[in-house]
């Protein structure tokens, strides 16, 4: 079996009649005697997943998917399942600490997660239980008749995780307080995977793409980004809720969470069916969990319905800081092409003019990214360091990599490259797509930390640090300057208008703006709490006067210490 797995793995980059026939032969042979435990089982599983995502033919796809469903039906003995915790395979367990919302989703999806009773939870179990019991029950914690675990089981009944969530909701009706209470319990759970697993989680049905020719290794990013997006395929609430579930399943099976998936907004989920079997799902945040100023939009990407990557983009004016996590079981495929499709979706849906990549994504504090040479993944697509000195060293290293003598970049050099973020200018959407790869770094949006610091300085100078007064005065001033009326708005729109008021109040000439621009600013501030946060992100870009004002605030000629 070991030789069969090695051969399958080496075949990943080979497609055509010969490799396709050999792949089908190996998959058929493995199906007759699959491994039943340990590392070999995970390798076999991942080769099947890869073959299903990059099938040469319907026969390869049927064989790979059939084997995956057979693995899911086979009940692993405890001795085999225990070493595979957090492997994501159907029939194994995922263990970890999860948010209240994901725990609730797990309970609804089934099977019921169970408490793992790890040491961190047990060390504070008495105090945690006292928060959830009725006042008249709390002295029971002092009893010697039951152990702590026994008292928990007596109180919580047969569904302890659901009981905890229900009691947390009763003790702390406010959603944010409930989330903090559950998080403070340090509740580790064990959840058995079935349909929710790496094995079986799939995007909705779609026409499939069969890999009859070579893999796309070189991507013409300009051509990809300029190709118009099709209409999103899922906008109805029921479909959107289903898509949020697919996104949650993709991460939960890997014991992961991200904000945009945990708190994905069913009103802002879009699915784009793109080229070569690629789907890109975009997700916005619900109003209660949106970021203070910029907008965070998540994504999950799939190939032939199988999730292959996830990440997010932080959008502010025309800038998008993008992050991508490509699942390792699909390495050797068309990762650059998939990421290019993600960039295409973000550029066109959020009118992005410039992408940024944080150094963590390619190695800062990330050993795996150094080992995989992630820096060159972005560099090949056209991303360049914002720091001119790092950019010059990278260009020289790139030339050495392509010299006849051959060369491999040392890890120490890749770590030096993490001293600078990467950027890619793609220009205004209306101008077509001509990435300015040789253009110097020029930020297209204010730096958020310095903009927030400007608000702190403004409050200190104008309100002597009194934040209650600063907030109320800001709301009064901005409402008057913008002519804000008592028109009917969603509660979340009113909340966000108030939250953003200090950022507008510190603009000295706000009341002298042209009426049309003040009206657009009012609409933009309220849109932060609207049904879809994309409206806010796009409305900001229609306010160049606001961009200039915030740039001046973030970078004043001389800011007092």
C-alpha positions in Angstrom: 0.0 0.0 0.0 2.9 2.4 0.8 4.2 2.1 -2.8 0.7 2.6 -4.2 0.3 5.8 -2.2 3.7 7.1 -3.2 2.9 6.5 -6.9 -0.5 8.2 -6.6 1.1 11.2 -5.0 3.7 11.5 -7.7 1.0 11.3 -10.3 -0.7 14.5 -9.1 0.9 16.8 -11.7 0.5 14.3 -14.5 -2.7 14.3 -16.6 -3.6 12.9 -20.0 -4.6 9.4 -21.3 -1.6 7.6 -19.8 -1.6 9.1 -16.3 -5.4 9.0 -16.2 -5.5 5.2 -16.9 -2.7 4.6 -14.3 -4.5 6.7 -11.7 -7.8 4.8 -12.2 -5.9 1.5 -11.9 -4.3 2.6 -8.6 -7.5 3.9 -7.2 -9.3 0.7 -8.1 -6.6 -1.4 -6.6 -6.6 0.6 -3.4 -10.4 0.4 -3.1 -10.0 -3.4 -2.8 -7.7 -3.2 0.2 -7.8 0.2 1.8 -5.7 0.9 4.9 -7.8 0.9 8.1 -5.7 2.9 10.5 -3.0 5.5 11.1 -1.0 7.7 8.8 -1.6 5.4 5.8 -5.4 5.8 6.2 -5.1 9.6 6.2 -2.8 9.5 3.1 -5.2 7.3 1.2 -8.1 9.5 2.2 -6.3 12.6 1.0 -5.3 11.0 -2.3 -9.0 10.2 -2.9 -10.0 13.8 -2.1 -7.4 15.1 -4.5 -8.5 12.8 -7.2 -12.1 13.9 -6.7 -11.2 17.5 -6.9 -9.0 17.0 -10.0 -10.6 14.0 -11.7 -9.3 13.0 -15.2 -12.6 11.3 -16.1 -16.1 10.4 -14.7 -14.6 6.9 -14.0 -11.9 8.4 -11.8 -14.4 10.7 -10.0 -16.8 7.8 -9.4 -14.1 5.6 -8.0 -12.6 8.3 -5.7 -16.0 9.4 -4.4 -17.2 5.8 -4.0 -14.1 5.0 -1.9 -14.6 8.1 0.2 -18.2 7.1 1.0 -17.0 3.6 1.9 -14.5 5.1 4.3 -17.3 7.2 5.8 -19.5 4.1 6.3 -16.8 2.0 7.9 -16.9 2.4 11.7 -13.4 2.7 13.0 -12.6 0.9 16.2 -11.7 3.3 19.1 -8.0 2.2 18.9 -7.8 3.4 15.3 -10.0 6.5 15.7 -8.2 8.0 18.8 -4.9 8.7 17.0 -6.9 10.4 14.2 -8.4 13.1 16.4 -8.6 16.4 14.4 -7.7 14.6 11.2 -11.1 15.6 9.8 -12.0 12.1 8.5 -15.6 10.9 8.8 -15.9 8.6 11.8 -13.2 10.4 13.8 -13.5 13.1 16.5 -12.7 16.7 16.4 -11.7 18.3 19.7 -11.2 21.9 20.7 -12.6 25.0 22.2 -15.3 26.6 20.1 -17.5 29.7 20.3 -21.1 29.5 21.6 -22.5 29.9 18.1 -20.5 27.1 16.7 -21.3 24.9 19.7 -25.0 25.6 19.1 -24.6 24.8 15.4 -22.9 21.5 16.2 -25.7 20.6 18.6 -28.3 21.3 15.9 -26.4 19.6 13.1 -25.6 16.5 15.3 -24.4 14.4 16.8 -24.4 16.2 20.1 -20.9 17.3 21.1 -19.7 16.0 24.5 -17.5 17.6 27.1 -13.9 16.5 26.8 -13.2 17.1 30.6 -9.7 18.4 30.0 -7.6 19.7 32.8 -8.1 23.4 31.9 -11.9 23.0 32.2 -11.8 20.9 35.3 -9.6 23.4 37.1 -12.4 26.0 37.0 -15.4 23.7 36.8 -16.8 24.6 40.2 -16.8 28.3 39.5 -18.2 27.8 36.0 -21.0 25.6 37.4 -21.9 28.2 40.0 -22.6 30.7 37.2 -25.1 28.4 35.6 -27.0 27.0 38.5 -29.9 28.7 40.2 -28.9 30.6 43.4 -30.6 28.0 45.5 -28.5 25.2 44.0 -25.1 26.7 44.4 -24.2 25.3 47.8 -24.4 21.9 46.2 -20.9 22.5 44.9 -19.7 22.0 48.4 -21.2 18.5 48.7 -19.0 15.5 49.1 -21.7 13.1 47.8 -20.8 13.8 44.2 -17.6 14.6 42.3 -17.4 17.8 40.3 -18.0 15.8 37.1 -20.9 13.9 38.8 -22.6 17.2 39.8 -22.1 18.5 36.3 -23.8 15.5 34.8 -26.7 15.6 37.3 -27.3 19.3 36.5 -26.8 19.2 32.8 -28.6 15.9 32.0 -28.0 14.0 28.8 -27.2 17.0 26.6 -24.7 19.0 28.7 -23.4 21.3 25.9 -26.9 22.4 24.9 -27.7 22.9 28.6 -24.7 25.1 29.0 -25.7 27.2 26.1 -29.3 27.5 27.3 -28.3 28.5 30.8 -25.7 30.9 29.5 -28.5 32.6 27.5 -30.6 32.8 30.6 -27.9 34.2 32.7 -26.6 36.6 30.1 -29.4 37.5 27.6 -27.1 39.9 25.7 -25.4 38.0 22.9 -22.0 39.5 23.4 -22.1 38.7 27.2 -23.3 35.2 26.4 -20.4 34.6 24.1 -17.9 35.9 26.7 -19.4 33.7 29.4 -19.1 30.5 27.3 -15.6 31.5 26.1 -14.6 32.0 29.7 -15.7 28.4 30.6 -12.7 27.1 28.5 -15.1 24.3 27.4 -13.3 21.7 25.4 -15.6 19.4 23.5 -15.4 16.3 21.4 -17.5 16.0 18.3 -17.9 12.9 16.1 -17.7 13.7 12.4 -20.0 12.2 9.8 -21.4 14.2 6.9 -19.7 17.2 8.4 -16.1 16.1 7.7 -13.3 16.6 5.2 -14.5 13.3 3.7 -18.1 14.3 2.7 -18.5 18.1 3.0 -19.4 19.4 -0.5 -20.6 22.6 -2.2 -24.0 22.6 -4.0 -24.2 20.6 -7.2 -22.7 22.1 -10.3 -21.3 21.1 -13.7 -18.0 19.4 -13.1 -14.6 20.0 -14.7 -12.5 17.0 -15.8 -8.8 17.4 -16.0 -8.1 15.9 -19.4 -5.1 18.2 -20.1 -2.2 19.6 -18.1 -2.7 21.6 -14.9 -2.6 25.3 -15.1 0.7 26.2 -13.6 1.2 29.8 -14.9 -1.6 32.2 -14.4 -2.2 35.4 -16.5 -3.5 37.4 -13.5 -4.5 40.4 -15.6 -6.7 38.2 -17.9 -8.3 36.5 -14.9 -9.0 39.7 -12.9 -10.6 41.5 -15.9 -13.0 38.7 -16.9 -16.4 39.8 -15.7 -17.9 37.8 -12.8 -21.1 35.8 -13.5 -24.1 36.5 -11.4 -24.0 34.9 -7.9 -25.8 31.6 -7.7 -27.3 31.7 -4.2 -28.9 34.8 -2.7 -32.2 33.4 -1.2 -32.1 33.1 2.6 -32.6 29.4 2.7 -29.8 28.7 0.2 -27.6 31.2 2.0 -28.2 29.5 5.4 -27.2 26.3 3.7 -24.0 27.8 2.4 -23.1 29.2 5.8 -23.4 25.6 7.0 -21.1 24.3 4.3 -18.5 27.0 5.3 -18.9 26.1 9.0 -18.5 22.4 8.2 -15.4 23.1 6.2 -13.6 24.7 9.2 -15.2 22.8 12.0 -14.0 19.5 10.6 -10.5 21.0 10.9 -11.1 22.3 14.5 -10.9 25.9 13.1 -13.1 29.0 13.1 -13.0 32.4 11.5 -15.3 35.4 12.3 -16.9 35.6 8.9 -17.9 31.9 9.0 -18.8 31.7 12.7 -21.0 34.8 12.3 -21.7 34.7 8.6 -24.6 36.9 7.6 -27.2 34.8 5.6 -28.2 38.1 3.9 -24.7 38.5 2.5 -23.6 35.1 1.1 -22.8 34.8 -2.6 -21.7 31.8 -4.6 -19.8 32.3 -7.8 -19.4 29.4 -10.2 -16.2 30.1 -12.1 -13.8 28.5 -14.5 -12.3 25.0 -14.3 -14.7 23.7 -11.7 -13.9 26.5 -9.2 -16.5 28.0 -6.9 -15.9 31.0 -4.6 -18.3 31.7 -1.8 -18.2 35.2 -0.3 -19.5 35.9 3.2 -20.2 39.1 5.1 -20.5 39.5 8.9 -23.7 40.0 10.7 -24.1 43.6 12.0 -23.3 42.6 15.6 -19.8 41.3 14.8 -18.6 43.8 12.1 -15.2 45.5 12.6 -15.1 49.1 13.9 -14.2 50.8 10.6 -13.0 48.5 7.8 -15.1 45.7 6.4 -14.2 42.0 6.7 -15.4 39.6 4.0 -14.6 35.9 4.2 -14.4 33.3 1.5 -14.3 29.5 1.0 -13.2 28.2 -2.4 -13.9 24.8 -3.8 -12.9 22.8 -6.9 -15.5 20.4 -8.2 -17.5 21.0 -5.1 -14.7 20.0 -2.7 -13.5 22.8 -0.4 -9.8 23.5 -1.1 -9.2 26.9 0.6 -10.6 29.6 2.8 -9.6 33.0 4.0 -10.7 36.6 4.1 -10.2 40.2 2.9 -10.2 43.3 5.0 -11.6 46.1 2.7 -11.2 49.8 3.3 -11.7 52.2 0.4 -9.9 50.6 -2.5 -7.5 48.6 -0.4 -8.0 44.9 0.5 -5.6 43.0 2.8 -6.1 39.5 1.7 -5.3 36.2 3.5 -5.6 32.7 2.1 -5.2 29.2 3.6 -4.8 26.5 1.0 -5.5 23.1 2.5 -2.3 21.0 2.3 -4.1 17.9 0.9 -4.6 19.7 -2.4 -1.0 20.8 -2.9 0.3 20.1 -6.4 -3.0 21.2 -8.0 -4.0 24.6 -9.4 -3.6 26.6 -6.2 -2.5 29.8 -8.0 -5.4 29.6 -10.4 -7.9 29.1 -7.5 -6.4 32.1 -5.6 -6.5 34.2 -8.8 -10.3 33.5 -9.0 -10.6 34.6 -5.3 -8.8 37.9 -6.2 -11.1 38.3 -9.2 -14.2 38.0 -7.0 -12.9 40.5 -4.4 -11.7 43.0 -7.0 -15.1 43.1 -8.8 -17.5 42.7 -5.8 -15.7 45.2 -3.6 -14.0 47.4 -6.3 -10.5 46.7 -5.0 -7.7 48.7 -6.5 -4.9 47.4 -4.4 -4.3 44.0 -2.6 -2.0 43.7 0.5 -0.6 40.5 2.1 0.5 40.5 5.7 3.9 39.0 6.3 2.5 36.2 8.5 1.0 34.8 5.3 4.4 34.1 3.8 6.5 33.4 6.9 6.6 35.9 9.8 6.1 33.7 12.8 4.9 31.0 10.4 7.5 28.2 9.9 5.3 26.2 7.6 5.0 29.2 5.2 8.8 29.5 5.2 9.2 25.7 4.5 6.7 25.9 1.6 8.3 29.0 0.1 4.9 30.9 0.3 6.6 34.2 -0.6 7.2 33.0 -4.2 3.6 31.9 -4.5 2.6 35.5 -4.2 5.6 36.9 -6.1 4.8 34.7 -9.2 1.3 36.3 -9.3 2.8 39.8 -9.3 2.8 40.8 -5.6 5.9 42.9 -4.6 7.3 44.1 -1.2 6.2 47.5 -0.1 9.7 48.2 1.2 12.0 49.2 -1.8 15.1 47.6 -0.2 13.3 44.3 0.3 11.8 44.6 -3.2 15.3 45.0 -4.7 16.7 42.0 -2.8 13.7 39.9 -3.8 14.2 40.8 -7.5 17.8 39.8 -7.3 16.9 36.5 -5.6 14.2 35.9 -8.3 16.9 36.3 -11.0 19.1 33.8 -9.2 16.3 31.3 -9.0 15.9 31.4 -12.8 19.7 31.3 -13.6 21.0 28.3 -15.5 23.1 27.3 -12.5 19.9 26.7 -10.4 19.4 28.0 -6.9 17.2 27.4 -3.9 16.3 30.3 -1.6 17.6 29.8 1.9 15.1 30.1 4.8 17.1 33.0 6.2 16.5 35.0 3.0 12.8 34.2 3.0 12.6 35.4 6.6 14.2 38.7 5.7 11.5 39.2 3.1 8.9 39.1 5.9 10.1 42.6 7.0 7.7 44.0 4.4 4.1 43.4 3.5 3.4 42.5 -0.2 1.2 44.6 -2.5 -0.4 44.3 -5.9 -1.9 47.3 -7.6 -4.7 46.4 -10.0 -6.0 49.9 -10.7 -9.5 51.2 -10.8 -12.1 48.7 -12.1 -13.2 51.1 -14.9 -9.7 51.3 -16.3 -9.5 47.6 -17.2 -6.8 45.4 -15.8 -3.1 46.4 -16.2 -1.3 45.5 -12.9 1.4 48.1 -12.3 4.0 45.6 -11.1 6.9 48.1 -11.4 5.0 51.0 -9.7 6.4 52.1 -6.3 4.3 51.4 -3.2 1.6 54.0 -2.6 -1.1 53.4 0.0 -4.6 53.9 -1.4 -6.3 54.0 2.1 -5.5 55.6 5.5 -3.6 53.5 7.9 -6.3 52.3 10.4 -4.2 52.3 13.6 -3.0 55.9 13.1 -6.6 56.9 12.1 -7.9 55.5 15.4 -5.1 57.2 17.3 -6.2 60.4 15.6 -9.6 59.9 17.2 -8.0 59.3 20.6 -6.0 62.6 20.3 -9.1 64.5 19.1 -11.1 63.2 22.2 -8.2 64.2 24.5 -7.8 67.6 23.0 -11.5 68.6 22.5 -13.2 66.6 25.3 -10.4 66.2 27.9 -10.7 62.4 27.6 -14.4 62.3 28.5 -15.6 59.6 26.1 -19.3 59.8 27.1 -19.4 63.5 26.2 -17.3 62.9 23.1 -19.7 60.3 21.8 -22.9 62.3 22.5 -21.4 65.5 21.2 -20.1 63.8 18.1 -23.6 62.3 17.3 -25.2 65.8 17.8 -22.6 67.6 15.7 -22.6 65.0 12.9 -26.4 64.7 12.7 -26.7 68.5 12.4 -23.9 68.8 9.9 -25.2 66.0 7.7 -28.8 66.9 8.1 -29.5 63.5 9.5 -33.3 63.1 10.0 -35.4 60.7 12.0 -36.1 58.7 8.9 -36.9 55.1 9.6 -33.7 53.0 9.8 -32.8 49.6 11.1 -31.7 49.6 14.7 -28.3 48.3 13.6 -28.0 51.2 11.1 -28.7 53.7 14.0 -26.1 51.9 16.2 -23.4 52.1 13.6 -24.1 55.7 12.6 -23.5 56.6 16.3 -20.4 54.5 16.5 -18.8 56.1 13.5 -19.8 59.6 14.4 -16.5 60.5 16.2 -14.6 59.7 13.0 -16.8 62.2 11.1 -17.0 64.8 13.9 -13.2 65.3 13.9 -13.3 66.6 10.3 -13.0 70.3 10.8 -14.9 71.5 7.7 -17.6 68.8 7.7 -20.5 71.4 7.8 -19.1 73.1 4.7 -19.1 70.1 2.5 -21.4 70.3 -0.5 -24.9 69.0 0.4 -24.7 66.1 -1.9 -21.5 64.8 -0.3 -22.9 65.3 3.2 -25.9 63.3 2.2 -23.7 60.5 0.8 -21.7 60.4 4.0 -24.8 60.1 6.1 -25.9 57.1 4.0 -22.5 55.5 4.2 -22.2 55.7 8.0 -25.6 54.1 8.4 -24.8 51.5 5.8 -22.2 50.0 8.1 -25.1 48.5 10.0 -27.2 47.7 7.0 -28.4 44.4 5.6 -25.2 44.0 3.6 -21.9 45.5 4.6 -20.8 45.6 1.0 -23.0 48.7 0.6 -20.9 50.5 3.2 -17.6 49.4 1.6 -18.8 50.7 -1.8 -20.3 53.9 -0.5 -17.0 54.9 1.2 -15.3 54.7 -2.3 -17.8 57.3 -3.6 -16.5 59.8 -1.0 -13.0 61.0 -2.1 -13.4 64.1 0.2 -13.8 61.7 3.1 -10.7 59.7 2.0 -8.6 62.9 1.9 -9.9 64.1 5.3 -9.1 60.8 7.0 -5.7 60.6 5.3 -4.9 64.1 6.7 -6.1 63.0 10.1 -4.1 59.8 10.1 -0.9 61.6 8.8 -1.0 65.2 10.1 2.1 67.4 9.5 3.0 67.2 13.2 1.0 65.1 15.6 1.3 65.9 19.3 2.7 63.1 21.4 
